[in-house]
């Protein structure tokens, strides 16, 4: 079996003196784990194509026990990310989330489109990092089967009050009159509108909104709490991002 596909390297591991084992996020096959023999040699054509966060074109064949890369050509290496430690740390967090939530050996076109567009905007400084972080977290959860219920108040069906309350453990929204007893976040109308936009909008409009700084901080905090509650684990890359961005 041979796979001819483009993919983003979301994990790399050095093997021996010159080999790499990488995890790719691909459009048609989701997560693919493969070996790149001799990829770390200076003269190797795969040196750049198989490094972390490189988007490349691959020819992969299935060996007896694993997938083997025999050709790799870089398409986009997101060079600008590598000179900004905060942007790079956020990109690594996005990659780790994809490894956690993207399907393996199954179609993952929405996942690949999301991370490539987010990395492009992050590398170019075209959106605030906190906005990209919240968009990535909420949209990734939504396309991976963890969409929160943001249509209306869970108890009475009210569409909007100021403020509203979000139960991150269960992904439910409540109005001012139905404030839950469970731990919750208090949300401004702007933050609620942004969350709804992230979850429900067409992809072409996903990144097209603005928020004041304080509402953006609130949005990022809520999206992060929701993600951690749904995945029920911590992420070293997230801890590193908070360390370098504080």
N, C-alpha and C positions, 0 to 999 in steps of 0.2 A: 504494500500500500504506500502511495506517495501523496504528500500534501504539498501543493503549491499555493502559498498564501502569503498575505502581508500580516504583520503582527507587531505589537509593542512588547518590548522586553520589560517585564514587571518584576523579575527576580533573576539574579545571577549568582552562581556559586563557582568558585575556582576549583578545578579538579586536577590533581597532579601538577605537572610543571607547565602545561600549556593549554589544557582543555577547560571548557566551561560547561556547566549544566545550567540551562536557563528555563524560565517559565515565560511563555508567550501568551498574550491575549490576542486572539485572532477573531476575525469577523465570522467565519463559517464554522470553526471548530472550537470556539471558546478557549479555555485554558489548555495549553499543550506544553508538556515538559519534554525537553529534548537536550541532547548532548551536541556540543560543537567542538569537534576534535581539532586541536591546534589553533583554536581561535585567539589565543593570547599571544601568539607569535607576532612579532613586529611586521613581518611580511604577509601575514594572513589577510585574505580578502574579507574575512569575517570579524576582524578585530573590532572595528567600529560598529558594525551591524548587530553584533551580539552583546554590546554593552548595555547596562541598565538604562532604561528610558529611551532607547533607540527604537524608532519605528522603521521597520525594514521589510524587505521582500525575501521570502525564504522558500527553499526547496528542501523538503524533509521526507525521509523515507523511514518506514517502520522496520527496525531490526528485530532480532529474536526477542530481546527483552526491553527495548526502549526505542524512542524516536531519535534519529540521527540527522543532523543538519549537514547537507553536503554543499549547499550554496546559500549565500546570504549577501544582500546588497542594501545599504542604508537608503532610506527615503527621507527621513527627518530625524535629527539627533537632538533637537531642542537645546542647542548649544548655549543659549542665553540663560537657561536655568542653572547651569553649572557654575556661573559666576555670582550667584545670589543665594546665600545659604538659607535664607528664609523661604524663598521660592522653591529651592531644591528640597528642603525638608517637607514642604507641603506636597510636592510632587511625589516624593517617596511614600508619603501617607496615602495618597490616592492609589498608588500602585499596590500597596499592601491591602487596601480595602478591596481592590479588584480581585486580588488573589483569594480573599476571603469569600466574596459574594458572587463572582462571575461563574457561569456554568463551565464544566469541564467536558471537552470533546463534544460540544453542542453549539448551536448558533448563538452568537453573542454580539450581533451587530449593534444593538443599542448601547451596550457596555463600551465597545471600542469607540463608537462615535462620541460618547460622553467624555471619555478620558482624553481623547485626542484634541477635542475642541477646548476642554478645560486647560490642558497643558499649553495649547497655543496661546490662549488668552493670558495665562499665568506668565509664560515666557516673555510675552510682549508688554506686560504691565498694563493690559487693556481693561482690567477690572480689579477692584480691591481684592486682596487675598481672602479676606473674611467672607466676601460675597461668593467667591469661587468655591471656598470650602463648604459653605452652607448649601449651595446649589449642588455640588458634587455629592455630598452626603445624602440629602433628601431625595434627589433624583435617582441615585444608585439604589437606595433602599426601595424606592417605588417600583423600579423596573425589575427588582430582584424578589418581589413578592412581599415587601414590608411597607406598603403604602399606608400612611396614616389616614384616619378619617377626619378630613378637614372641611367637609361640605357644610356642616352646620353643628350646632350644639348637640352633643350626644343625648342629652336628657329631654330638651323641649323642642329642638329643631330650629331655634333662632339662628339666623344667618350671621348676625353681627351685633356685638355690643362693644363698648369701650370701657374697660379692657375685656379680653377673653382669656381663657385659661387652658393650658395644654397639659395633659397627662402623658408624659414621655414613656412611662412603662407600658401603657396600653395603646398609645397613638390616638388618643381621643381629645376632642375639643369641647369646651364648655363655655357657656355664656356667663355674664355677670350674675344672673339670678340663680344659676345652677352650679356655682363654684364647688368643685369636688373636695371631698375630705382627704383624698389621697394626695401625696406630694405632687406638686404641679408648678408650672411656670406661668407667670403673668405676662401676657402678650399685648402689645399695642396693636391697633388696627393695621398699621403699616406692616408690622411683622407678620400678622395673620395673612394679609393680602399677598405678601411675598412668598410665604409658604405655599399658599394655594397656587400661585403662579408657577413655582418650581415643580410642584407635583402634577398639575393638570395641563400646563401649556404645551402647545406644539413645540417640538425641539427647536425649530427655527427661531422661536421667540424666547427660548429658555433664559438666555443671559441678558435680556433687554429689560432691565428694571434698575431703579436706583433707590437707595434708602439713606436717611441721615445716619451719621456714624453711630449714635447710640442704639438706634433700631437695628443696625447691621450687627453690632456686637450681640444684641439680644438674639437675633436670628441665628447667628453662629453658635451661640451657647446652647440654644434649644435644639438645633439640628444635631449637634454633637451628643447631647444627652440622649436624644432619641436613638441615634445610631448605637451608642454604647449599650443602651437598654435592650435593643433588638438583637445585637450580636452577642451580648453577654460575655464580653471579653475586653481586655485592654489592647492597645496598640503601641508598640515602642516608638514607631515613627510619629505618632501623635504626641507622645510625651516629648520627643525631641523637638517637634515643631513649636510646642508651647515654650520650651526652654529657650530657643533661639529668637522667638518673636516677642518675648516679654520685655 
